[in-house]
Amino acid sequence: MRRRLAEISRQTFIAFDRVAVGCLARRLRDEHQVFANEVTDAIHIAISAISGMDVLLTWNCKHMANIVELPKTVSIVTKSGYDCPLILTPQDFLEKFHE
């Protein structure tokens, strides 16, 4: 237990505006059918965009790292005034950025 608490104390946590996250997540849900029943995925993307992350890694290729759906996601996020992080699988990330 002590080791876990010590590890948690060294972590960096993301501060974000809950209202802004809620608004962007709702917009993703309302304007992008893929998120209609996947609210947690929309929230995940909203937190990443609002907190200014450069990359969001996910194994979720059905809703998030989906090459067909991604342009719509990026469009909604950018129209909302945020930079959309690169949404990649860990494997894609390693292939793209590992030398």
C-alpha positions in Angstrom: 0.0 0.0 0.0 2.8 2.4 0.8 4.5 1.8 -2.5 1.3 2.5 -4.3 0.7 5.8 -2.4 4.3 6.8 -3.1 3.9 6.1 -6.8 0.7 8.0 -7.0 2.3 11.0 -5.2 4.9 11.2 -8.0 2.3 11.3 -10.8 1.3 14.4 -12.7 -2.5 15.0 -12.8 -4.3 16.9 -15.5 -6.3 19.9 -14.5 -9.2 20.7 -16.8 -12.4 22.7 -16.9 -15.3 20.3 -16.3 -17.8 22.5 -17.9 -15.7 22.8 -21.1 -15.1 19.1 -21.1 -18.9 18.5 -20.8 -19.7 20.9 -23.6 -17.1 19.4 -26.0 -18.1 15.8 -25.1 -21.8 16.7 -25.7 -20.9 18.2 -29.0 -19.0 15.1 -30.1 -21.9 13.0 -29.0 -24.5 15.2 -30.7 -22.7 15.8 -34.0 -20.8 12.5 -34.4 -22.9 9.4 -34.5 -20.0 7.1 -33.4 -20.1 8.7 -29.9 -23.9 8.6 -29.5 -23.6 5.6 -27.1 -20.0 6.0 -26.2 -20.0 9.0 -24.0 -16.9 8.0 -22.1 -14.9 7.9 -25.3 -16.1 11.5 -26.1 -15.1 12.6 -22.6 -11.7 11.0 -23.1 -11.1 13.0 -26.3 -12.5 16.2 -24.8 -10.2 16.0 -21.7 -7.2 15.4 -24.0 -8.1 18.3 -26.3 -8.9 20.8 -23.6 -5.8 20.0 -21.6 -3.6 20.5 -24.6 -2.3 17.0 -25.0 -0.3 16.4 -28.2 -1.1 12.7 -28.4 -3.9 10.4 -27.1 -3.0 6.7 -27.1 -5.8 4.2 -27.3 -6.5 0.7 -28.3 -10.1 1.7 -29.1 -10.1 1.4 -32.9 -13.9 1.2 -33.1 -14.6 4.8 -31.9 -11.4 6.7 -31.3 -8.4 5.6 -33.4 -10.6 4.8 -36.4 -9.2 6.1 -39.6 -12.7 6.5 -41.1 -14.2 8.3 -38.1 -11.2 10.4 -37.1 -11.6 13.2 -39.6 -15.1 14.0 -38.2 -13.7 13.9 -34.7 -10.9 16.3 -35.6 -13.3 18.6 -37.3 -15.7 18.9 -34.3 -12.8 19.4 -31.9 -11.2 22.1 -34.0 -14.5 23.9 -34.8 -14.9 24.0 -31.0 -11.7 26.0 -30.7 -9.3 23.3 -29.6 -6.3 21.5 -31.2 -7.2 17.9 -31.5 -4.4 15.6 -30.3 -3.1 12.9 -32.6 -5.2 9.9 -31.7 -3.1 6.8 -32.3 -2.8 3.2 -31.1 0.4 2.6 -29.1 1.6 0.4 -32.0 1.0 3.3 -34.5 2.7 5.7 -32.2 5.8 3.5 -32.0 5.9 3.0 -35.7 5.5 6.7 -36.4 7.9 8.1 -33.8 10.4 5.4 -32.9 13.6 5.5 -34.8 
